[in-house]
Amino acid sequence: MTFRRLVATGLAVVVALVMSSGLAAAAAKPVPADKLNINTARAEELATLPGVGEKLAARIVAYREKAGAFKAAEELMNVQGIGEKNFAKLERHITVGGAASKGGASR
């Protein structure tokens, strides 16, 4: 391998690493500090949860309006797009209200 080819390969590896770490940082969004009450949260608030975008947040609100308040956080899996894996990411960030929320606040 020539010196030029070695430098080009090394540079390509460095660029790939920088780009991939930048994408990962951009993809990560901060999670809410307190638990979010899925019975009272607006779509904008729900979209701050990990794995929840604008469309899924809108489906959560639509489901809640149609079916009524969630009695248990697990009922969130009845919403299209939320399965066991996605729910596992959300579980520690959500509440249905009452004493389960951090600091008694249920937004």
C-alpha positions as CSV (number, residue, x, y, z in Angstrom):
1,M,0.0,0.0,0.0
2,T,1.4,3.4,-1.0
3,F,1.7,6.2,1.4
4,R,-1.0,8.2,-0.5
5,R,-3.4,5.3,-0.4
6,L,-2.8,4.8,3.3
7,V,-3.5,8.5,4.1
8,A,-6.6,8.4,2.0
9,T,-7.9,5.3,3.8
10,G,-7.1,6.8,7.2
11,L,-8.9,10.1,6.2
12,A,-11.9,8.2,5.0
13,V,-12.1,6.3,8.3
14,V,-11.9,9.5,10.3
15,V,-14.6,11.2,8.2
16,A,-16.9,8.2,8.6
17,L,-16.4,8.2,12.4
18,V,-17.0,11.9,12.7
19,M,-20.1,11.7,10.5
20,S,-21.6,8.7,12.3
21,S,-21.1,10.2,15.7
22,G,-22.6,13.5,14.6
23,L,-25.7,11.7,13.3
24,A,-26.1,9.8,16.5
25,A,-25.9,13.0,18.5
26,A,-28.4,14.7,16.3
27,A,-30.8,11.7,16.5
28,A,-30.8,11.7,20.3
29,K,-33.3,13.9,21.8
30,P,-33.4,15.0,25.5
31,V,-36.0,13.1,27.5
32,P,-38.4,14.9,29.8
33,A,-37.1,15.5,33.3
34,D,-40.3,14.4,35.0
35,K,-42.6,11.6,34.0
36,L,-45.1,12.7,31.4
37,N,-48.8,12.1,32.1
38,I,-50.0,10.3,28.9
39,N,-53.6,11.2,29.8
40,T,-53.1,15.0,29.8
41,A,-50.0,15.6,27.6
42,R,-50.4,17.4,24.3
43,A,-49.0,15.8,21.1
44,E,-46.0,18.2,21.3
45,E,-45.1,17.0,24.7
46,L,-45.6,13.3,23.8
47,A,-43.2,13.8,20.8
48,T,-40.4,14.5,23.3
49,L,-40.5,10.9,24.5
50,P,-37.9,8.5,23.2
51,G,-39.1,6.7,20.0
52,V,-42.1,9.0,19.6
53,G,-42.3,11.4,16.7
54,E,-45.0,13.8,15.6
55,K,-47.1,11.1,13.9
56,L,-47.0,8.6,16.8
57,A,-47.8,11.4,19.2
58,A,-50.9,12.3,17.2
59,R,-52.0,8.7,17.2
60,I,-51.6,8.6,21.0
61,V,-53.8,11.7,21.4
62,A,-56.4,10.3,18.9
63,Y,-56.5,7.0,20.6
64,R,-57.0,8.7,24.0
65,E,-59.8,10.9,22.6
66,K,-61.6,7.9,21.2
67,A,-61.0,5.3,23.9
68,G,-60.8,7.5,27.0
69,A,-58.1,8.0,29.6
70,F,-55.4,5.3,29.9
71,K,-56.0,3.4,33.1
72,A,-52.5,1.8,33.0
73,A,-49.4,2.8,31.1
74,E,-49.4,-0.6,29.4
75,E,-52.5,0.4,27.5
76,L,-50.3,2.5,25.4
77,M,-49.4,-0.6,23.5
78,N,-52.9,-0.5,22.1
79,V,-51.8,2.4,20.0
80,Q,-50.6,1.5,16.5
81,G,-46.8,1.8,16.4
82,I,-46.2,1.0,20.1
83,G,-45.2,-2.6,20.7
84,E,-43.3,-4.2,23.6
85,K,-39.9,-2.8,22.5
86,N,-41.1,0.7,22.1
87,F,-43.1,0.6,25.3
88,A,-40.0,-0.6,27.2
89,K,-38.2,2.6,26.1
90,L,-41.1,4.7,27.2
91,E,-42.2,3.0,30.4
92,R,-39.8,4.9,32.8
93,H,-40.8,8.3,31.3
94,I,-44.6,8.1,31.5
95,T,-47.4,7.9,34.0
96,V,-51.2,7.8,33.9
97,G,-51.3,10.3,36.8
98,G,-51.9,10.0,40.5
99,A,-49.1,9.0,42.9
100,A,-47.0,7.4,40.2
101,S,-45.7,10.6,38.9
102,K,-42.4,12.2,40.1
103,G,-42.9,14.8,42.7
104,G,-46.6,14.5,42.5
105,A,-46.7,16.6,39.3
106,S,-48.7,15.1,36.5
107,R,-48.6,17.9,33.9
